Amino acid sequence: MNNKNKIPMTANTQNHQPHHLDALLKPKSIALVGVSTRIDTVGYDMYQVLLNGGYQGCLLYTSP
């Protein structure tokens, strides 16, 4: 493959146009239903993954 066919891997952040999948892949907020304070539950694990993974958006949660 020659260099003419390569796509540059750098993003142009100055002229960033929203992509139609941004709302799904880069959400501004997430709502979790079924969050628990019990350590070995799916609700607890999902909440911890978002917190420890560096999610910086609005995190809403509830436990039915």
C-alpha positions, -999 to 999 in steps of 0.1 A, spaced: 0 0 0 15 33 -9 12 65 11 -14 81 -13 -40 56 -2 -36 60 36 -62 80 55 -47 104 81 -54 92 116 -55 126 132 -88 143 140 -96 178 130 -110 191 163 -115 226 151 -141 217 125 -157 188 143 -191 181 129 -215 159 151 -217 124 138 -252 108 137 -240 81 162 -225 106 188 -257 104 209 -254 67 212 -216 64 215 -209 96 235 -240 102 256 -242 134 277 -263 115 303 -270 79 313 -299 65 333 -294 32 352 -324 13 365 -318 -12 392 -286 1 409 -278 -16 442 -255 -10 471 -250 -48 473 -215 -55 459 -221 -87 439 -250 -75 418 -252 -64 382 -266 -30 392 -237 -23 415 -212 -35 389 -226 -13 361 -225 18 383 -189 11 393 -178 5 357 -192 40 347 -176 57 377 -142 40 374 -142 42 336 -141 80 337 -176 87 325 -180 125 330 -216 130 319 -247 132 340 -254 98 357 -289 92 369 -298 60 388 -327 44 405 -335 12 424 -370 -1 420 
